[in-house]
Amino acid sequence: IGWIIGAFVLMATIGLLTTSAIFCTAFVRIRGNLSLKVSAGVGLGVLMFQYGVFEWALEYELYRGLPFSEGGLADW
């Protein structure tokens, strides 16, 4: 439950693109018990994949988070 709540709070505050990378990095580090270097590589890979597919190829802007959106909380 903590992972889900943490991901939801991060999505609301800093957006989907960065949250996915942070979530994957933390999950691989903590649950996978791998090194920080490997975990950061996984997070960077997720970030590059999402940016490449959604932002660049599909020209679809992923949610940026409350502080970075025009309407703020009203967008929710």
Secondary structure as GFF3:
##gff-version 3
##sequence-region A 1 76
A	DSSP	alpha_helix	2	14	.	.	.	ID=ss1
A	DSSP	alpha_helix	16	30	.	.	.	ID=ss2
A	DSSP	alpha_helix	36	50	.	.	.	ID=ss3
A	DSSP	pi_helix	51	57	.	.	.	ID=ss4
A	DSSP	three_ten_helix	66	68	.	.	.	ID=ss5
A	DSSP	three_ten_helix	72	75	.	.	.	ID=ss6
###
